[in-house]
Amino acid sequence: MDSISDRQLAGYLDSGQWQGKAGAFGYQDGHDWLQILEGSESNVVGLPLELLAEMLQSWQQEANLG
């Protein structure tokens, strides 16, 4: 999370976008002061798609062997 000015913070708080969010922000809302530095972007918003693809591929391979 980048540093934000008092004005940016006040604007964000006034917007009400923080309500109902874990940590008071939603990465998926596209704020330029939030970035993923490491790891899975899809995991941050709720579903690790890379892991899901690996699990489905493994399941398919096991199904084809049995």
mmCIF file as Biopython writes it, N, C-alpha, C and O atoms, coordinates in Angstrom:
data_model
#
loop_
_atom_site.group_PDB
_atom_site.id
_atom_site.type_symbol
_atom_site.label_atom_id
_atom_site.label_alt_id
_atom_site.label_comp_id
_atom_site.label_asym_id
_atom_site.label_entity_id
_atom_site.label_seq_id
_atom_site.pdbx_PDB_ins_code
_atom_site.Cartn_x
_atom_site.Cartn_y
_atom_site.Cartn_z
_atom_site.occupancy
_atom_site.B_iso_or_equiv
_atom_site.auth_seq_id
_atom_site.auth_asym_id
_atom_site.pdbx_PDB_model_num
ATOM 1   N N  . MET A ? 1  ? 0.858   -1.166  0.000   1.0 0.0 1  A 1 
ATOM 2   C CA . MET A ? 1  ? 0.000   0.000   0.000   1.0 0.0 1  A 1 
ATOM 3   C C  . MET A ? 1  ? 0.900   1.223   0.000   1.0 0.0 1  A 1 
ATOM 4   O O  . MET A ? 1  ? 1.768   1.362   0.861   1.0 0.0 1  A 1 
ATOM 5   N N  . ASP A ? 2  ? 0.693   2.110   -0.965  1.0 0.0 2  A 1 
ATOM 6   C CA . ASP A ? 2  ? 1.456   3.354   -1.018  1.0 0.0 2  A 1 
ATOM 7   C C  . ASP A ? 2  ? 0.968   4.316   0.057   1.0 0.0 2  A 1 
ATOM 8   O O  . ASP A ? 2  ? -0.130  4.179   0.596   1.0 0.0 2  A 1 
ATOM 9   N N  . SER A ? 3  ? 1.811   5.281   0.345   1.0 0.0 3  A 1 
ATOM 10  C CA . SER A ? 3  ? 1.387   6.365   1.232   1.0 0.0 3  A 1 
ATOM 11  C C  . SER A ? 3  ? 0.330   7.189   0.500   1.0 0.0 3  A 1 
ATOM 12  O O  . SER A ? 3  ? 0.414   7.388   -0.712  1.0 0.0 3  A 1 
ATOM 13  N N  . ILE A ? 4  ? -0.648  7.658   1.237   1.0 0.0 4  A 1 
ATOM 14  C CA . ILE A ? 4  ? -1.659  8.532   0.644   1.0 0.0 4  A 1 
ATOM 15  C C  . ILE A ? 4  ? -1.741  9.802   1.483   1.0 0.0 4  A 1 
ATOM 16  O O  . ILE A ? 4  ? -1.442  9.801   2.677   1.0 0.0 4  A 1 
ATOM 17  N N  . SER A ? 5  ? -2.145  10.858  0.844   1.0 0.0 5  A 1 
ATOM 18  C CA . SER A ? 5  ? -2.238  12.147  1.537   1.0 0.0 5  A 1 
ATOM 19  C C  . SER A ? 5  ? -3.474  12.171  2.439   1.0 0.0 5  A 1 
ATOM 20  O O  . SER A ? 5  ? -4.373  11.340  2.313   1.0 0.0 5  A 1 
ATOM 21  N N  . ASP A ? 6  ? -3.493  13.124  3.331   1.0 0.0 6  A 1 
ATOM 22  C CA . ASP A ? 6  ? -4.665  13.298  4.187   1.0 0.0 6  A 1 
ATOM 23  C C  . ASP A ? 6  ? -5.908  13.564  3.335   1.0 0.0 6  A 1 
ATOM 24  O O  . ASP A ? 6  ? -7.003  13.100  3.652   1.0 0.0 6  A 1 
ATOM 25  N N  . ARG A ? 7  ? -5.721  14.317  2.252   1.0 0.0 7  A 1 
ATOM 26  C CA . ARG A ? 7  ? -6.846  14.630  1.355   1.0 0.0 7  A 1 
ATOM 27  C C  . ARG A ? 7  ? -7.375  13.355  0.675   1.0 0.0 7  A 1 
ATOM 28  O O  . ARG A ? 7  ? -8.586  13.154  0.579   1.0 0.0 7  A 1 
ATOM 29  N N  . GLN A ? 8  ? -6.458  12.498  0.204   1.0 0.0 8  A 1 
ATOM 30  C CA . GLN A ? 8  ? -6.879  11.236  -0.412  1.0 0.0 8  A 1 
ATOM 31  C C  . GLN A ? 8  ? -7.611  10.357  0.603   1.0 0.0 8  A 1 
ATOM 32  O O  . GLN A ? 8  ? -8.636  9.752   0.292   1.0 0.0 8  A 1 
ATOM 33  N N  . LEU A ? 9  ? -7.075  10.297  1.806   1.0 0.0 9  A 1 
ATOM 34  C CA . LEU A ? 9  ? -7.702  9.492   2.847   1.0 0.0 9  A 1 
ATOM 35  C C  . LEU A ? 9  ? -9.093  10.016  3.178   1.0 0.0 9  A 1 
ATOM 36  O O  . LEU A ? 9  ? -10.041 9.237   3.289   1.0 0.0 9  A 1 
ATOM 37  N N  . ALA A ? 10 ? -9.219  11.312  3.335   1.0 0.0 10 A 1 
ATOM 38  C CA . ALA A ? 10 ? -10.526 11.903  3.639   1.0 0.0 10 A 1 
ATOM 39  C C  . ALA A ? 10 ? -11.518 11.621  2.511   1.0 0.0 10 A 1 
ATOM 40  O O  . ALA A ? 10 ? -12.681 11.306  2.766   1.0 0.0 10 A 1 
ATOM 41  N N  . GLY A ? 11 ? -11.058 11.735  1.269   1.0 0.0 11 A 1 
ATOM 42  C CA . GLY A ? 11 ? -11.928 11.437  0.135   1.0 0.0 11 A 1 
ATOM 43  C C  . GLY A ? 11 ? -12.382 9.997   0.121   1.0 0.0 11 A 1 
ATOM 44  O O  . GLY A ? 11 ? -13.540 9.704   -0.176  1.0 0.0 11 A 1 
ATOM 45  N N  . TYR A ? 12 ? -11.455 9.084   0.448   1.0 0.0 12 A 1 
ATOM 46  C CA . TYR A ? 12 ? -11.804 7.665   0.489   1.0 0.0 12 A 1 
ATOM 47  C C  . TYR A ? 12 ? -12.805 7.389   1.606   1.0 0.0 12 A 1 
ATOM 48  O O  . TYR A ? 12 ? -13.789 6.679   1.400   1.0 0.0 12 A 1 
ATOM 49  N N  . LEU A ? 13 ? -12.560 7.940   2.768   1.0 0.0 13 A 1 
ATOM 50  C CA . LEU A ? 13 ? -13.480 7.732   3.890   1.0 0.0 13 A 1 
ATOM 51  C C  . LEU A ? 13 ? -14.859 8.329   3.589   1.0 0.0 13 A 1 
ATOM 52  O O  . LEU A ? 13 ? -15.882 7.726   3.913   1.0 0.0 13 A 1 
ATOM 53  N N  . ASP A ? 14 ? -14.885 9.490   2.981   1.0 0.0 14 A 1 
ATOM 54  C CA . ASP A ? 14 ? -16.156 10.128  2.619   1.0 0.0 14 A 1 
ATOM 55  C C  . ASP A ? 14 ? -16.921 9.318   1.568   1.0 0.0 14 A 1 
ATOM 56  O O  . ASP A ? 14 ? -18.150 9.368   1.523   1.0 0.0 14 A 1 
ATOM 57  N N  . SER A ? 15 ? -16.205 8.576   0.729   1.0 0.0 15 A 1 
ATOM 58  C CA . SER A ? 15 ? -16.857 7.812   -0.345  1.0 0.0 15 A 1 
ATOM 59  C C  . SER A ? 15 ? -17.672 6.636   0.185   1.0 0.0 15 A 1 
ATOM 60  O O  . SER A ? 15 ? -18.609 6.180   -0.471  1.0 0.0 15 A 1 
ATOM 61  N N  . GLY A ? 16 ? -17.316 6.149   1.368   1.0 0.0 16 A 1 
ATOM 62  C CA . GLY A ? 16 ? -18.015 4.993   1.932   1.0 0.0 16 A 1 
ATOM 63  C C  . GLY A ? 16 ? -17.592 3.662   1.327   1.0 0.0 16 A 1 
ATOM 64  O O  . GLY A ? 16 ? -18.129 2.621   1.707   1.0 0.0 16 A 1 
ATOM 65  N N  . GLN A ? 17 ? -16.626 3.669   0.379   1.0 0.0 17 A 1 
ATOM 66  C CA . GLN A ? 17 ? -16.186 2.416   -0.249  1.0 0.0 17 A 1 
ATOM 67  C C  . GLN A ? 17 ? -15.543 1.450   0.741   1.0 0.0 17 A 1 
ATOM 68  O O  . GLN A ? 17 ? -15.462 0.252   0.472   1.0 0.0 17 A 1 
ATOM 69  N N  . TRP A ? 18 ? -15.098 1.946   1.850   1.0 0.0 18 A 1 
ATOM 70  C CA . TRP A ? 18 ? -14.429 1.121   2.837   1.0 0.0 18 A 1 
ATOM 71  C C  . TRP A ? 18 ? -15.399 0.234   3.623   1.0 0.0 18 A 1 
ATOM 72  O O  . TRP A ? 18 ? -14.983 -0.762  4.214   1.0 0.0 18 A 1 
ATOM 73  N N  . GLN A ? 19 ? -16.662 0.583   3.633   1.0 0.0 19 A 1 
ATOM 74  C CA . GLN A ? 19 ? -17.635 -0.134  4.468   1.0 0.0 19 A 1 
ATOM 75  C C  . GLN A ? 19 ? -17.831 -1.569  3.987   1.0 0.0 19 A 1 
ATOM 76  O O  . GLN A ? 19 ? -17.997 -1.830  2.796   1.0 0.0 19 A 1 
ATOM 77  N N  . GLY A ? 20 ? -17.809 -2.483  4.945   1.0 0.0 20 A 1 
ATOM 78  C CA . GLY A ? 20 ? -18.042 -3.887  4.650   1.0 0.0 20 A 1 
ATOM 79  C C  . GLY A ? 20 ? -16.870 -4.594  4.012   1.0 0.0 20 A 1 
ATOM 80  O O  . GLY A ? 20 ? -17.034 -5.685  3.467   1.0 0.0 20 A 1 
ATOM 81  N N  . LYS A ? 21 ? -15.695 -4.003  4.067   1.0 0.0 21 A 1 
ATOM 82  C CA . LYS A ? 21 ? -14.515 -4.589  3.441   1.0 0.0 21 A 1 
ATOM 83  C C  . LYS A ? 21 ? -13.536 -5.056  4.507   1.0 0.0 21 A 1 
ATOM 84  O O  . LYS A ? 21 ? -13.308 -4.363  5.498   1.0 0.0 21 A 1 
ATOM 85  N N  . ALA A ? 22 ? -12.964 -6.228  4.301   1.0 0.0 22 A 1 
ATOM 86  C CA . ALA A ? 22 ? -11.905 -6.698  5.192   1.0 0.0 22 A 1 
ATOM 87  C C  . ALA A ? 22 ? -10.710 -5.774  5.047   1.0 0.0 22 A 1 
ATOM 88  O O  . ALA A ? 22 ? -10.227 -5.561  3.935   1.0 0.0 22 A 1 
ATOM 89  N N  . GLY A ? 23 ? -10.233 -5.230  6.135   1.0 0.0 23 A 1 
ATOM 90  C CA . GLY A ? 23 ? -9.112  -4.299  6.072   1.0 0.0 23 A 1 
ATOM 91  C C  . GLY A ? 23 ? -9.501  -2.917  5.593   1.0 0.0 23 A 1 
ATOM 92  O O  . GLY A ? 23 ? -8.630  -2.064  5.425   1.0 0.0 23 A 1 
ATOM 93  N N  . ALA A ? 24 ? -10.768 -2.672  5.370   1.0 0.0 24 A 1 
ATOM 94  C CA . ALA A ? 24 ? -11.327 -1.373  4.979   1.0 0.0 24 A 1 
ATOM 95  C C  . ALA A ? 24 ? -10.995 -0.959  3.553   1.0 0.0 24 A 1 
ATOM 96  O O  . ALA A ? 24 ? -11.117 0.218   3.212   1.0 0.0 24 A 1 
ATOM 97  N N  . PHE A ? 25 ? -10.577 -1.907  2.708   1.0 0.0 25 A 1 
ATOM 98  C CA . PHE A ? 25 ? -10.383 -1.593  1.299   1.0 0.0 25 A 1 
ATOM 99  C C  . PHE A ? 25 ? -10.584 -2.848  0.474   1.0 0.0 25 A 1 
ATOM 100 O O  . PHE A ? 25 ? -10.446 -3.964  0.974   1.0 0.0 25 A 1 
ATOM 101 N N  . GLY A ? 26 ? -10.908 -2.657  -0.784  1.0 0.0 26 A 1 
ATOM 102 C CA . GLY A ? 26 ? -11.044 -3.769  -1.710  1.0 0.0 26 A 1 
ATOM 103 C C  . GLY A ? 26 ? -10.068 -3.605  -2.857  1.0 0.0 26 A 1 
ATOM 104 O O  . GLY A ? 26 ? -10.165 -2.645  -3.621  1.0 0.0 26 A 1 
ATOM 105 N N  . TYR A ? 27 ? -9.134  -4.524  -2.988  1.0 0.0 27 A 1 
ATOM 106 C CA . TYR A ? 27 ? -8.151  -4.436  -4.070  1.0 0.0 27 A 1 
ATOM 107 C C  . TYR A ? 27 ? -8.846  -4.350  -5.419  1.0 0.0 27 A 1 
ATOM 108 O O  . TYR A ? 27 ? -8.399  -3.622  -6.305  1.0 0.0 27 A 1 
ATOM 109 N N  . GLN A ? 28 ? -9.930  -5.085  -5.577  1.0 0.0 28 A 1 
ATOM 110 C CA . GLN A ? 28 ? -10.651 -5.137  -6.839  1.0 0.0 28 A 1 
ATOM 111 C C  . GLN A ? 28 ? -11.293 -3.794  -7.220  1.0 0.0 28 A 1 
ATOM 112 O O  . GLN A ? 28 ? -11.751 -3.628  -8.350  1.0 0.0 28 A 1 
ATOM 113 N N  . ASP A ? 29 ? -11.326 -2.849  -6.296  1.0 0.0 29 A 1 
ATOM 114 C CA . ASP A ? 29 ? -11.907 -1.536  -6.585  1.0 0.0 29 A 1 
ATOM 115 C C  . ASP A ? 29 ? -10.990 -0.661  -7.439  1.0 0.0 29 A 1 
ATOM 116 O O  . ASP A ? 29 ? -11.414 0.398   -7.903  1.0 0.0 29 A 1 
ATOM 117 N N  . GLY A ? 30 ? -9.745  -1.082  -7.655  1.0 0.0 30 A 1 
ATOM 118 C CA . GLY A ? 30 ? -8.847  -0.395  -8.571  1.0 0.0 30 A 1 
ATOM 119 C C  . GLY A ? 30 ? -8.190  0.871   -8.058  1.0 0.0 30 A 1 
ATOM 120 O O  . GLY A ? 30 ? -7.901  1.776   -8.841  1.0 0.0 30 A 1 
ATOM 121 N N  . HIS A ? 31 ? -7.951  0.952   -6.778  1.0 0.0 31 A 1 
ATOM 122 C CA . HIS A ? 31 ? -7.277  2.128   -6.235  1.0 0.0 31 A 1 
ATOM 123 C C  . HIS A ? 31 ? -5.809  2.105   -6.642  1.0 0.0 31 A 1 
ATOM 124 O O  . HIS A ? 31 ? -5.150  1.070   -6.537  1.0 0.0 31 A 1 
ATOM 125 N N  . ASP A ? 32 ? -5.297  3.238   -7.105  1.0 0.0 32 A 1 
ATOM 126 C CA . ASP A ? 32 ? -3.913  3.268   -7.574  1.0 0.0 32 A 1 
ATOM 127 C C  . ASP A ? 32 ? -2.903  3.197   -6.437  1.0 0.0 32 A 1 
ATOM 128 O O  . ASP A ? 32 ? -1.705  3.070   -6.694  1.0 0.0 32 A 1 
ATOM 129 N N  . TRP A ? 33 ? -3.346  3.274   -5.207  1.0 0.0 33 A 1 
ATOM 130 C CA . TRP A ? 33 ? -2.439  3.192   -4.075  1.0 0.0 33 A 1 
ATOM 131 C C  . TRP A ? 33 ? -2.338  1.778   -3.495  1.0 0.0 33 A 1 
ATOM 132 O O  . TRP A ? 33 ? -1.730  1.575   -2.444  1.0 0.0 33 A 1 
ATOM 133 N N  . LEU A ? 34 ? -2.934  0.805   -4.185  1.0 0.0 34 A 1 
ATOM 134 C CA . LEU A ? 34 ? -2.836  -0.598  -3.779  1.0 0.0 34 A 1 
ATOM 135 C C  . LEU A ? 34 ? -2.213  -1.399  -4.908  1.0 0.0 34 A 1 
ATOM 136 O O  . LEU A ? 34 ? -2.663  -1.307  -6.050  1.0 0.0 34 A 1 
ATOM 137 N N  . GLN A ? 35 ? -1.192  -2.179  -4.613  1.0 0.0 35 A 1 
ATOM 138 C CA . GLN A ? 35 ? -0.567  -3.043  -5.605  1.0 0.0 35 A 1 
ATOM 139 C C  . GLN A ? 35 ? -0.246  -4.404  -4.988  1.0 0.0 35 A 1 
ATOM 140 O O  . GLN A ? 35 ? -0.007  -4.526  -3.787  1.0 0.0 35 A 1 
ATOM 141 N N  . ILE A ? 36 ? -0.250  -5.417  -5.846  1.0 0.0 36 A 1 
ATOM 142 C CA . ILE A ? 36 ? 0.205   -6.743  -5.434  1.0 0.0 36 A 1 
ATOM 143 C C  . ILE A ? 36 ? 1.687   -6.815  -5.762  1.0 0.0 36 A 1 
ATOM 144 O O  . ILE A ? 36 ? 2.069   -6.694  -6.926  1.0 0.0 36 A 1 
ATOM 145 N N  . LEU A ? 37 ? 2.514   -7.006  -4.765  1.0 0.0 37 A 1 
ATOM 146 C CA . LEU A ? 37 ? 3.951   -7.079  -4.977  1.0 0.0 37 A 1 
ATOM 147 C C  . LEU A ? 37 ? 4.413   -8.515  -5.172  1.0 0.0 37 A 1 
ATOM 148 O O  . LEU A ? 37 ? 5.426   -8.769  -5.824  1.0 0.0 37 A 1 
ATOM 149 N N  . GLU A ? 38 ? 3.670   -9.438  -4.608  1.0 0.0 38 A 1 
ATOM 150 C CA . GLU A ? 38 ? 4.068   -10.839 -4.669  1.0 0.0 38 A 1 
ATOM 151 C C  . GLU A ? 38 ? 2.822   -11.692 -4.488  1.0 0.0 38 A 1 
ATOM 152 O O  . GLU A ? 38 ? 1.931   -11.340 -3.715  1.0 0.0 38 A 1 
ATOM 153 N N  . GLY A ? 39 ? 2.758   -12.798 -5.190  1.0 0.0 39 A 1 
ATOM 154 C CA . GLY A ? 39 ? 1.652   -13.719 -5.014  1.0 0.0 39 A 1 
ATOM 155 C C  . GLY A ? 39 ? 0.577   -13.555 -6.064  1.0 0.0 39 A 1 
ATOM 156 O O  . GLY A ? 39 ? 0.783   -12.934 -7.106  1.0 0.0 39 A 1 
ATOM 157 N N  . SER A ? 40 ? -0.563  -14.122 -5.767  1.0 0.0 40 A 1 
ATOM 158 C CA . SER A ? 40 ? -1.662  -14.219 -6.711  1.0 0.0 40 A 1 
ATOM 159 C C  . SER A ? 40 ? -2.682  -13.102 -6.525  1.0 0.0 40 A 1 
ATOM 160 O O  . SER A ? 40 ? -3.260  -12.947 -5.449  1.0 0.0 40 A 1 
ATOM 161 N N  . GLU A ? 41 ? -2.896  -12.330 -7.583  1.0 0.0 41 A 1 
ATOM 162 C CA . GLU A ? 41 ? -3.915  -11.281 -7.534  1.0 0.0 41 A 1 
ATOM 163 C C  . GLU A ? 41 ? -5.300  -11.884 -7.307  1.0 0.0 41 A 1 
ATOM 164 O O  . GLU A ? 41 ? -6.101  -11.327 -6.556  1.0 0.0 41 A 1 
ATOM 165 N N  . SER A ? 42 ? -5.585  -13.012 -7.947  1.0 0.0 42 A 1 
ATOM 166 C CA . SER A ? 42 ? -6.910  -13.623 -7.792  1.0 0.0 42 A 1 
ATOM 167 C C  . SER A ? 42 ? -7.142  -14.119 -6.369  1.0 0.0 42 A 1 
ATOM 168 O O  . SER A ? 42 ? -8.282  -14.160 -5.906  1.0 0.0 42 A 1 
ATOM 169 N N  . ASN A ? 43 ? -6.071  -14.496 -5.674  1.0 0.0 43 A 1 
ATOM 170 C CA . ASN A ? 43 ? -6.215  -14.926 -4.293  1.0 0.0 43 A 1 
ATOM 171 C C  . ASN A ? 43 ? -6.613  -13.760 -3.401  1.0 0.0 43 A 1 
ATOM 172 O O  . ASN A ? 43 ? -7.387  -13.929 -2.458  1.0 0.0 43 A 1 
ATOM 173 N N  . VAL A ? 44 ? -6.090  -12.591 -3.696  1.0 0.0 44 A 1 
ATOM 174 C CA . VAL A ? 44 ? -6.411  -11.405 -2.902  1.0 0.0 44 A 1 
ATOM 175 C C  . VAL A ? 44 ? -7.894  -11.076 -2.998  1.0 0.0 44 A 1 
ATOM 176 O O  . VAL A ? 44 ? -8.499  -10.656 -2.011  1.0 0.0 44 A 1 
ATOM 177 N N  . VAL A ? 45 ? -8.484  -11.262 -4.172  1.0 0.0 45 A 1 
ATOM 178 C CA . VAL A ? 45 ? -9.901  -10.936 -4.336  1.0 0.0 45 A 1 
ATOM 179 C C  . VAL A ? 45 ? -10.814 -12.115 -4.045  1.0 0.0 45 A 1 
ATOM 180 O O  . VAL A ? 45 ? -12.031 -12.004 -4.196  1.0 0.0 45 A 1 
ATOM 181 N N  . GLY A ? 46 ? -10.242 -13.259 -3.624  1.0 0.0 46 A 1 
ATOM 182 C CA . GLY A ? 46 ? -11.089 -14.302 -3.093  1.0 0.0 46 A 1 
ATOM 183 C C  . GLY A ? 46 ? -10.959 -15.703 -3.641  1.0 0.0 46 A 1 
ATOM 184 O O  . GLY A ? 46 ? -11.382 -16.637 -2.960  1.0 0.0 46 A 1 
ATOM 185 N N  . LEU A ? 47 ? -10.400 -15.924 -4.834  1.0 0.0 47 A 1 
ATOM 186 C CA . LEU A ? 47 ? -10.306 -17.276 -5.371  1.0 0.0 47 A 1 
ATOM 187 C C  . LEU A ? 47 ? -8.964  -17.444 -6.072  1.0 0.0 47 A 1 
ATOM 188 O O  . LEU A ? 47 ? -8.727  -16.821 -7.107  1.0 0.0 47 A 1 
ATOM 189 N N  . PRO A ? 48 ? -8.075  -18.286 -5.517  1.0 0.0 48 A 1 
ATOM 190 C CA . PRO A ? 48 ? -6.766  -18.480 -6.137  1.0 0.0 48 A 1 
ATOM 191 C C  . PRO A ? 48 ? -6.885  -19.314 -7.419  1.0 0.0 48 A 1 
ATOM 192 O O  . PRO A ? 48 ? -6.838  -20.543 -7.371  1.0 0.0 48 A 1 
ATOM 193 N N  . LEU A ? 49 ? -7.038  -18.642 -8.555  1.0 0.0 49 A 1 
ATOM 194 C CA . LEU A ? 49 ? -7.294  -19.329 -9.819  1.0 0.0 49 A 1 
ATOM 195 C C  . LEU A ? 49 ? -6.153  -20.238 -10.244 1.0 0.0 49 A 1 
ATOM 196 O O  . LEU A ? 49 ? -6.395  -21.295 -10.828 1.0 0.0 49 A 1 
ATOM 197 N N  . GLU A ? 50 ? -4.915  -19.849 -9.964  1.0 0.0 50 A 1 
ATOM 198 C CA . GLU A ? 50 ? -3.777  -20.687 -10.325 1.0 0.0 50 A 1 
ATOM 199 C C  . GLU A ? 50 ? -3.839  -22.016 -9.582  1.0 0.0 50 A 1 
ATOM 200 O O  . GLU A ? 50 ? -3.639  -23.076 -10.177 1.0 0.0 50 A 1 
ATOM 201 N N  . LEU A ? 51 ? -4.116  -21.959 -8.284  1.0 0.0 51 A 1 
ATOM 202 C CA . LEU A ? 51 ? -4.228  -23.174 -7.480  1.0 0.0 51 A 1 
ATOM 203 C C  . LEU A ? 51 ? -5.413  -24.016 -7.936  1.0 0.0 51 A 1 
ATOM 204 O O  . LEU A ? 51 ? -5.303  -25.239 -8.012  1.0 0.0 51 A 1 
ATOM 205 N N  . LEU A ? 52 ? -6.519  -23.396 -8.235  1.0 0.0 52 A 1 
ATOM 206 C CA . LEU A ? 52 ? -7.690  -24.114 -8.720  1.0 0.0 52 A 1 
ATOM 207 C C  . LEU A ? 52 ? -7.372  -24.868 -10.013 1.0 0.0 52 A 1 
ATOM 208 O O  . LEU A ? 52 ? -7.767  -26.022 -10.175 1.0 0.0 52 A 1 
ATOM 209 N N  . ALA A ? 53 ? -6.656  -24.211 -10.935 1.0 0.0 53 A 1 
ATOM 210 C CA . ALA A ? 53 ? -6.286  -24.868 -12.193 1.0 0.0 53 A 1 
ATOM 211 C C  . ALA A ? 53 ? -5.403  -26.086 -11.937 1.0 0.0 53 A 1 
ATOM 212 O O  . ALA A ? 53 ? -5.593  -27.131 -12.560 1.0 0.0 53 A 1 
ATOM 213 N N  . GLU A ? 54 ? -4.442  -25.959 -11.027 1.0 0.0 54 A 1 
ATOM 214 C CA . GLU A ? 54 ? -3.583  -27.093 -10.673 1.0 0.0 54 A 1 
ATOM 215 C C  . GLU A ? 54 ? -4.398  -28.238 -10.081 1.0 0.0 54 A 1 
ATOM 216 O O  . GLU A ? 54 ? -4.184  -29.400 -10.428 1.0 0.0 54 A 1 
ATOM 217 N N  . MET A ? 55 ? -5.323  -27.916 -9.198  1.0 0.0 55 A 1 
ATOM 218 C CA . MET A ? 55 ? -6.143  -28.948 -8.555  1.0 0.0 55 A 1 
ATOM 219 C C  . MET A ? 55 ? -7.035  -29.652 -9.577  1.0 0.0 55 A 1 
ATOM 220 O O  . MET A ? 55 ? -7.177  -30.874 -9.534  1.0 0.0 55 A 1 
ATOM 221 N N  . LEU A ? 56 ? -7.629  -28.902 -10.486 1.0 0.0 56 A 1 
ATOM 222 C CA . LEU A ? 56 ? -8.482  -29.507 -11.507 1.0 0.0 56 A 1 
ATOM 223 C C  . LEU A ? 56 ? -7.679  -30.391 -12.451 1.0 0.0 56 A 1 
ATOM 224 O O  . LEU A ? 56 ? -8.143  -31.462 -12.843 1.0 0.0 56 A 1 
ATOM 225 N N  . GLN A ? 57 ? -6.486  -29.955 -12.816 1.0 0.0 57 A 1 
ATOM 226 C CA . GLN A ? 57 ? -5.633  -30.757 -13.687 1.0 0.0 57 A 1 
ATOM 227 C C  . GLN A ? 57 ? -5.230  -32.051 -12.984 1.0 0.0 57 A 1 
ATOM 228 O O  . GLN A ? 57 ? -5.248  -33.117 -13.599 1.0 0.0 57 A 1 
ATOM 229 N N  . SER A ? 58 ? -4.875  -31.972 -11.728 1.0 0.0 58 A 1 
ATOM 230 C CA . SER A ? 58 ? -4.516  -33.162 -10.955 1.0 0.0 58 A 1 
ATOM 231 C C  . SER A ? 58 ? -5.695  -34.118 -10.852 1.0 0.0 58 A 1 
ATOM 232 O O  . SER A ? 58 ? -5.533  -35.329 -11.002 1.0 0.0 58 A 1 
ATOM 233 N N  . TRP A ? 59 ? -6.867  -33.581 -10.598 1.0 0.0 59 A 1 
ATOM 234 C CA . TRP A ? 59 ? -8.075  -34.406 -10.497 1.0 0.0 59 A 1 
ATOM 235 C C  . TRP A ? 59 ? -8.377  -35.093 -11.822 1.0 0.0 59 A 1 
ATOM 236 O O  . TRP A ? 59 ? -8.755  -36.264 -11.852 1.0 0.0 59 A 1 
ATOM 237 N N  . GLN A ? 60 ? -8.208  -34.353 -12.921 1.0 0.0 60 A 1 
ATOM 238 C CA . GLN A ? 60 ? -8.463  -34.925 -14.246 1.0 0.0 60 A 1 
ATOM 239 C C  . GLN A ? 60 ? -7.478  -36.052 -14.542 1.0 0.0 60 A 1 
ATOM 240 O O  . GLN A ? 60 ? -7.867  -37.085 -15.086 1.0 0.0 60 A 1 
ATOM 241 N N  . GLN A ? 61 ? -6.207  -35.863 -14.189 1.0 0.0 61 A 1 
ATOM 242 C CA . GLN A ? 61 ? -5.210  -36.905 -14.404 1.0 0.0 61 A 1 
ATOM 243 C C  . GLN A ? 61 ? -5.529  -38.147 -13.602 1.0 0.0 61 A 1 
ATOM 244 O O  . GLN A ? 61 ? -5.407  -39.263 -14.109 1.0 0.0 61 A 1 
ATOM 245 N N  . GLU A ? 62 ? -5.936  -37.971 -12.357 1.0 0.0 62 A 1 
ATOM 246 C CA . GLU A ? 62 ? -6.304  -39.108 -11.512 1.0 0.0 62 A 1 
ATOM 247 C C  . GLU A ? 62 ? -7.534  -39.826 -12.075 1.0 0.0 62 A 1 
ATOM 248 O O  . GLU A ? 62 ? -7.595  -41.055 -12.044 1.0 0.0 62 A 1 
ATOM 249 N N  . ALA A ? 63 ? -8.491  -39.094 -12.577 1.0 0.0 63 A 1 
ATOM 250 C CA . ALA A ? 63 ? -9.708  -39.681 -13.142 1.0 0.0 63 A 1 
ATOM 251 C C  . ALA A ? 63 ? -9.370  -40.497 -14.404 1.0 0.0 63 A 1 
ATOM 252 O O  . ALA A ? 63 ? -9.966  -41.547 -14.645 1.0 0.0 63 A 1 
ATOM 253 N N  . ASN A ? 64 ? -8.427  -40.015 -15.190 1.0 0.0 64 A 1 
ATOM 254 C CA . ASN A ? 64 ? -8.040  -40.728 -16.414 1.0 0.0 64 A 1 
ATOM 255 C C  . ASN A ? 64 ? -7.258  -41.986 -16.104 1.0 0.0 64 A 1 
ATOM 256 O O  . ASN A ? 64 ? -7.272  -42.919 -16.907 1.0 0.0 64 A 1 
ATOM 257 N N  . LEU A ? 65 ? -6.577  -42.052 -14.975 1.0 0.0 65 A 1 
ATOM 258 C CA . LEU A ? 65 ? -5.810  -43.248 -14.597 1.0 0.0 65 A 1 
ATOM 259 C C  . LEU A ? 65 ? -6.698  -44.319 -14.004 1.0 0.0 65 A 1 
ATOM 260 O O  . LEU A ? 65 ? -6.386  -45.506 -14.099 1.0 0.0 65 A 1 
ATOM 261 N N  . GLY A ? 66 ? -7.789  -43.923 -13.399 1.0 0.0 66 A 1 
ATOM 262 C CA . GLY A ? 66 ? -8.630  -44.882 -12.681 1.0 0.0 66 A 1 
ATOM 263 C C  . GLY A ? 66 ? -9.735  -45.331 -13.481 1.0 0.0 66 A 1 
ATOM 264 O O  . GLY A ? 66 ? -10.539 -46.143 -13.022 1.0 0.0 66 A 1 
#
